[in-house]
Amino acid sequence: MKKAKDLTELIDLVHEAVYEVDELRACLEHDDEEASTYTPYLDTLDSMLRALHESMVSGQYGGVGKGEDLNFMPLFKKHERSIPFRELLRTINATHREGYEA
């Protein structure tokens, strides 16, 4: 997945990640066995993504290309294998860390 080209595209990617969390949560309502795989991180990841999205749309976001990971990355790295939309999160973080796609 390519990095975002601008802030609008990055906001769209973060919005998509929030949507993916909502979809995963909806699926888990019907499958208690699978829920144990995702509950250790889902609520925290959800709140982090929503806060990131809010900071972007409100103008509070610090910007891209500063070489730092987003705050959800330690959680991501710990649970990476069980996150179905991990490539999307990698793309969001890469854009934040390295800057927009040229």
Secondary structure as a PSIPRED ss2 file (coil, helix, strand):
# PSIPRED VFORMAT (PSIPRED V4.0)

   1 M C   1.000  0.000  0.000
   2 K C   1.000  0.000  0.000
   3 K C   1.000  0.000  0.000
   4 A C   1.000  0.000  0.000
   5 K C   1.000  0.000  0.000
   6 D C   1.000  0.000  0.000
   7 L H   0.000  1.000  0.000
   8 T H   0.000  1.000  0.000
   9 E H   0.000  1.000  0.000
  10 L H   0.000  1.000  0.000
  11 I H   0.000  1.000  0.000
  12 D H   0.000  1.000  0.000
  13 L H   0.000  1.000  0.000
  14 V H   0.000  1.000  0.000
  15 H H   0.000  1.000  0.000
  16 E H   0.000  1.000  0.000
  17 A H   0.000  1.000  0.000
  18 V H   0.000  1.000  0.000
  19 Y H   0.000  1.000  0.000
  20 E H   0.000  1.000  0.000
  21 V H   0.000  1.000  0.000
  22 D H   0.000  1.000  0.000
  23 E H   0.000  1.000  0.000
  24 L H   0.000  1.000  0.000
  25 R H   0.000  1.000  0.000
  26 A H   0.000  1.000  0.000
  27 C H   0.000  1.000  0.000
  28 L H   0.000  1.000  0.000
  29 E C   1.000  0.000  0.000
  30 H C   1.000  0.000  0.000
  31 D C   1.000  0.000  0.000
  32 D H   0.000  1.000  0.000
  33 E H   0.000  1.000  0.000
  34 E H   0.000  1.000  0.000
  35 A H   0.000  1.000  0.000
  36 S H   0.000  1.000  0.000
  37 T H   0.000  1.000  0.000
  38 Y H   0.000  1.000  0.000
  39 T C   1.000  0.000  0.000
  40 P C   1.000  0.000  0.000
  41 Y C   1.000  0.000  0.000
  42 L H   0.000  1.000  0.000
  43 D H   0.000  1.000  0.000
  44 T H   0.000  1.000  0.000
  45 L H   0.000  1.000  0.000
  46 D H   0.000  1.000  0.000
  47 S H   0.000  1.000  0.000
  48 M H   0.000  1.000  0.000
  49 L H   0.000  1.000  0.000
  50 R H   0.000  1.000  0.000
  51 A H   0.000  1.000  0.000
  52 L H   0.000  1.000  0.000
  53 H H   0.000  1.000  0.000
  54 E H   0.000  1.000  0.000
  55 S H   0.000  1.000  0.000
  56 M H   0.000  1.000  0.000
  57 V H   0.000  1.000  0.000
  58 S H   0.000  1.000  0.000
  59 G C   1.000  0.000  0.000
  60 Q C   1.000  0.000  0.000
  61 Y C   1.000  0.000  0.000
  62 G C   1.000  0.000  0.000
  63 G C   1.000  0.000  0.000
  64 V C   1.000  0.000  0.000
  65 G C   1.000  0.000  0.000
  66 K C   1.000  0.000  0.000
  67 G C   1.000  0.000  0.000
  68 E C   1.000  0.000  0.000
  69 D C   1.000  0.000  0.000
  70 L C   1.000  0.000  0.000
  71 N C   1.000  0.000  0.000
  72 F C   1.000  0.000  0.000
  73 M H   0.000  1.000  0.000
  74 P H   0.000  1.000  0.000
  75 L H   0.000  1.000  0.000
  76 F H   0.000  1.000  0.000
  77 K H   0.000  1.000  0.000
  78 K H   0.000  1.000  0.000
  79 H H   0.000  1.000  0.000
  80 E H   0.000  1.000  0.000
  81 R H   0.000  1.000  0.000
  82 S H   0.000  1.000  0.000
  83 I C   1.000  0.000  0.000
  84 P C   1.000  0.000  0.000
  85 F C   1.000  0.000  0.000
  86 R H   0.000  1.000  0.000
  87 E H   0.000  1.000  0.000
  88 L H   0.000  1.000  0.000
  89 L H   0.000  1.000  0.000
  90 R H   0.000  1.000  0.000
  91 T H   0.000  1.000  0.000
  92 I H   0.000  1.000  0.000
  93 N H   0.000  1.000  0.000
  94 A H   0.000  1.000  0.000
  95 T H   0.000  1.000  0.000
  96 H H   0.000  1.000  0.000
  97 R H   0.000  1.000  0.000
  98 E H   0.000  1.000  0.000
  99 G C   1.000  0.000  0.000
 100 Y C   1.000  0.000  0.000
 101 E C   1.000  0.000  0.000
 102 A C   1.000  0.000  0.000
